[in-house]
Amino acid sequence: MDFIRTIQQGTPLFMEGVLMTVKISILAILIGMVIGFFACLLRMSKNIILRGIAGIYIWIIRGTPMIVQSFIVYFGMPQVIQTFIHGFKIDSYTAGLITLSLNAGAYMAEVYRGGLLAVPKGQTEAARSLGLSGAKTMIKVVLPQAFKVAIPSMVNQFIITIKDSSILSIIGLADLVNRAKVYVGSSYQFFATYSIVAVYYLVVISLLMLISQYLEKRMSYERKG
């Protein structure tokens, strides 16, 4: 349990993992925001087929463990594609990003939907009575209000995405957990290493939690005002 030596020797490796964790999490949440937005629109569509497509996507992602999803993307998807494209391969980073993005997208779709449903119908009716089209009503009236409501939940989803990224070490992604495994393999300092890794996660996630609390207070203040 040599914490000092672990910090001195392992910090460069741990920081490499932190950067990878933050990088893939940010990219995944940004891509997930786009996927989630379109999935939300499909989910709320009047077309039963479009609603069904979005519903099945959300159902599959939310109903299966992310570790299974990562195995399907990393091991299964290339096997299927190799039937048509010989020698096709996918690296752990790309597979991890796809998995994390699809996962975040499914949950973001529900966050967006909750935000849209939170906007009073009277707002839409008032905008339409003033002559705004359905598209302009959505863009200028509904979406800005829904976005404000959804911001805290979006930050919370970012926190979840960062924690979920640790699962991707199982497919070889060089994230914080993976780098910790590498260090443990040579030092055998299990307790010290994983305790330090826990601190890294706590620092990053605590910062995001503070941002979430600030945004919640800000949104609450603006609604009261």
Beta strands, then each sheet from edge to edge (+ up, - down):
end
